[in-house]
Amino acid sequence: MKTYNKICIIGVGLIGGSLGLALKRHKIASHIAGFGRNPSRLKEAKKLGAIDSCHLNLKDAVKDSDIIVIATPVGKIAGFAREVFRYAKKGAIVIDTGSTKSSIVSLIERMKPPGINFVGCHPLAGSEKSGIRHASSNLFNNSHCIIAKTKKTDEVSLKEVLSIWERVKAKVVIMSPDAHDRLLAFISHLPHVLSVALVHTVSSNDFKFAAGGLTDTTRIASSEPIMWRDICLTNKANILKAIDNYKRNLDKIAQHIRTSDASGILREFKRANEKRSIHLR
């Protein structure tokens, strides 16, 4: 098993911090450098064992790194990539962990200099919690990680990145950036938008009576707002299609209720019950 001399993680929050812990646990890197803007968070990440060194200067963090991981909110990934390419050594592999891929991968591939490779990634392992304090070396265990492959993706680098994710116990799936964004619009981005809308729909005075149904359904609305703003803006068309699809299903149920169509209501509930039992055990 290959051990890298140095891996740099830009953004040591939940995903970046968990990856650092997992890389250390599975002895994938001899040294992990962490870059961030907040010194106290970097020190906390080092204290928890997610990184070996703290850096507020990106050039120092990236210097001599074999692998550079950009684990920042979606809106900042391309900007960091542009800076990273200035400092990365020849042969380095840059990856990201963003929740949208098409716009990010396209932009980064256009700016990437010769001699440095980029592989777009998305570990499907987050939660509504954020920050290094919630990081875990087990976060990626049995979770999917999508690698967004294009015609420009270097095959050797792809195999290396795939191996890293598999060594931290993730199940890797390879697909195009466009396919990723279409998929995530329905299974991740739409549920978040619906959770937010539901919170706004419920009267503030009624939350004190909320039981498991509302609590479970709106849990993800507690996620980091800026991160989700960027996701919506970078996967706009697919999310709007998902919302329209949802509206059609909601309107169908509303029509059954409006007309007191008991069999129609029961049919929709039974179909959903069966579909969820099959696909989400």
Summary of the structure (lengths in Angstrom):
residues: 281
radius of gyration: 20.9
end to end distance: 34.1
largest distance: 68.2
contacts: 896
relative contact order: 0.11
helix: 57%
strand: 15%
